[in-house]
Amino acid sequence: MWALQPRFEQALDAFVERARALGFSGIEINHSMDAAQVGVLLAQRALPVVAVHAPAPLERHPAHGWNRSLDPASEDEAERRLAVHYAGRSIELAGEAGASLVVLHLGAVGLAQLQPERTLRRLFARGSVSEEERGASVEAALRERARLAPPALDRARRSLAELVLLAEAHGVTLGLECRLYHHQIPLPSEAAELLAEHPPERVGYVHDVGHAEIQHRLGLVDRASWFDLLGERLVGVHLSDVNGLADHRAPGNGDVDFRWLAKRLSAGAVRTLEIDQDEPDDDIERGLELLGEAGVITRGAPRPADAS
């Protein structure tokens, strides 16, 4: 994400050099990068590609639009199959790059954000809200999602099973990412069920700090539940800070408790700094110091950079 800013978009070699100067030791290719940009990252030798965020590279299908918008849990079978196809391209890309991890989105249980969650976000922005008002919206969101979920989860399960076969052929691990919105798949319990069907070397869990924090602040999913249910299957983490309900901030530009997080991260989980393009270099340097002090990363030890 940070790489996709005007000074780097057409000069990704300069991004790689800046990332290395900041102290990073690897790159995660993002699903907003087109084939030409991906090619630059594959050709350079300054930093290895350690992860690919599916569906990279970014492509536009003539009938279905951008591949990053395709839903692996879609009711439209043609769309579902296309989503699997493009995620498969990312698995092949990871194999070509020598990356160990492919970050995967598994779709959603509906076509749009649930209305009760929209209400919760408005209430959060307002600030002063009664527990009764907030609780009613939380309960409505949970009920609506539970009603919509079963058929979508079945389709997501089919898509995942197809992708696991390809991941095995290319020797990579898929990481199911926790998502920003409540209608998106998976919830912690859903991820636990899906992961139980596949070996840990093929499928694990990627904890997005910002996404989990926002769902926690809305009262929809306790942030600890991800680790309680999935901690043993953690394969990656997307690191960013959160200011209110705005994520992708550099660590220190929000109020995430990174010491709490550090206690729950396994040593082998790929750590990616996934931050907005507008975050200044100086804030990244300070953020890395903060993460080191909190124990999330070890300063001087290998850790991946974000190119998402």
Secondary structure, DSSP 8 states (H G I E B T S, - for coil): -TT-SHHHHT-HHHHHHHHHHHT---EEE-TT-BHHHHHHHHH--SS-EEEEESS-SB-EETTTEEGGG--TT-SSHHHHHHHHHHHHHHHHHHHHHT-SEEEE---BSSSS--HHHHHHHHHHHH----HHHHHHHHHHHHHHHHHHHHHHHHHHHHHHHHHHHHHHHHT-EEEEE--SSTTBS--HHHHHHHHHTS-TTTEEEEEEHHHHHHHHHTTSS-HHHHHHHHGGGEEEEEE-EEETTEEEE-TTSS---HHHHHTT--TTSEEEE---TTS-HHHHHHHHHHHHHHTSS-TTS---EEE-
